[in-house]
Amino acid sequence: MSLAMRMIVLIGGFALLAATAVDTLAVIGRHVGLPIPGSIEMMQAIVLVSGIVAILVATIESRHARVKLVVNRLPPHLRVLADRLSDLLTFLFIAALLVGSGWIAWDLRDAHEQSELLGIPWMALRIIAGVVLVTCCCVLGSRVISPQRRAGRADDAAAVHGE
C-alpha cells in the first residue's frame, strides 16, 4: 500500500474514532446533565468524511462487496467480462450519486447553508464528497475502458465463495 493510500486510510480511521468519541461523550454528557451542543452536527460531518474515505479506498483497491457464487464458476474470459460489467454498474451508481449531489449543491449554491449550532458549512462537505465521487468515477471509468485482470484472486476478502 502506498504512502498516499495509508494516509487516506488513516484519515478515515481517525474519522471513525472521532465519531465514536463524539457520540460516546454526547451520551455520557446527556446522562450526567452536561449535554454537548451540536454533537449530532459533528457526527454528520465526521461520518461524511469516514464514509467517503471508505468509498474511495474500496474503489481504488477493488474491494467493494461482491458475491462471487456464480462469477467464480465462469471461465476466465467471462470472469473478466463480469468484473468489467460490475465496474460499469458501480460507475453508473457513483455517477448518479455525483449528479444528485451536484444538483443539490447547485440549487443551494447561494443559500450559504450551515449547521444551526456549530455553523458547519454544508457546501464545503458537499464539495469534499463531490471531489471524492469524481475520483471514484475516474478510477472506475479507467477500469471499464481498460480492464485489469483481477478475477479469482485468492486474497479477495470481499468474495463469498460457494464451496
N, C-alpha and C positions, 0 to 999 in steps of 0.2 A: 504494500500500500504506500502510495507516495506521501510526501510530507503535506502537500495541499489537502489530500483526502483525509489524512489524520487530523488536520486542523478542523476540517469541516465536521468530522465525526465528533471531535472534542466540543465544538460549539453546540452541536445537537445534544450531546450527553450532558453538558453543563446546563443547557436549557431545561432538559428533563429534571435534573437535580434541583434547579431553581424553582421549577413548577411544583415539585414535591415539597420543597421547603416553604414556599409561599402558602400553599394550601394547608400544610401542617400547622404553620404558625397562625393562619387565619382561624382554623378550627379551635386550636388551643386558646387563642385570643377571645373567641366568642364564648367559650366555656368559662373563662376566668373573668369575663366582663370587660375585656380590652380588645374590642374588635379592630381589625386592620382595615381602615377605609381604602377602598379601591383594590382589594385583593382579587376580586373577580376580573377587573380590568387588567391587572398584572398577569393573571393566569391566561387571559385571552391572547395577550401579546407574546408571552413566553411559549405557549402551546403552538402558536402560529410558527414561531422560529423552529421549534423542535420538529413539528410535523413537516414543514417544508424541507428541512435538512434531511429527514428520513426519506422523503420522496426523491430528493436529489441523489442521495447515496444509493438507494435501491435502483434508481435508473442507471447511474454510471456503472455500478457493479453488476448489473443484470440480475438483481436479487428480488425483484417483485415476486410475490407469492404466485406459484403456478402449481396446478395439479397435473402431474405428468403420467397418469394412469394409461392414457391412450398414446400420448406422444412418444413415450419411451419404447413402445412396441412398433413404431413406424420405422421403415427403412431410413437410413441416414439422409438420403436426399429429401425425403418428405419431412424429416425432423427439422432440417434447416428451413424448409418452406413454412412449417408450422411455427417455428420460432420467429420467422420474419413476419408472418401474419399476426402473431402475438404482439410483436413490437409495433406493427402498424395500428392495431386496435388500441394499444396503450398510448401511442402518439395521438390518435384521434381523441381519446378521453382527456388527456392532458391539454391538448389544444382547445377542447371545449371548455375546460376549466379556465384556461388563459383568456379565451374570448369572453366568457361570462365575467371574470374578474375585471378585465379591461373595460367592459361595458359599464359595470357598476362604477369603476374608478372614473371613467369619462363623464358619466351622468353626475357624479358628485364632486367633480374637479373644483368647482367654485364654492362648495359647501364648507370648506375648512373644518371638516369633521374632526372631533377629538372626543376622547372619553370624558365622561361627566366629572369624575372626581379627580383624576390624575392628569387630565389633559393630554393623554397619549394620542398623537396624530395618526388617525387610521389610514390616511393616504400613504404615509411612509411604510406602513405594514403592507398595504396593497402593492406598493412598488417592489418591496422585497419579494413578496410572493410572485409577482409578475416576472421579475428577473430570473428567479429560480425556475419557474414554469417554462420560460423561453429557453433556458439552458437545457432542461429536460427534453423539450421538443427538438432541439438541435441534436442532442445525443441520440434520441430515438430515430429521428429523421435520417441521420447518417447510417444507422444500423439497417433501416429499411432499404436505403439506396444501395449500400454495400454491406451485406450481412457478414457477420463474423460467425464462424462455426463454434458453437458452444453447447450444442445439444448433447445430452448424455454424459455430462461431466460427473465424475464420481463425487466431487466435493460440493455438489449443488445442494445446499442446505434447505432451499425453498421447495425442493421437489417432494412429492408424496408418491412413493413407489408402490406398485400393486403386488409385489412379491409376497 
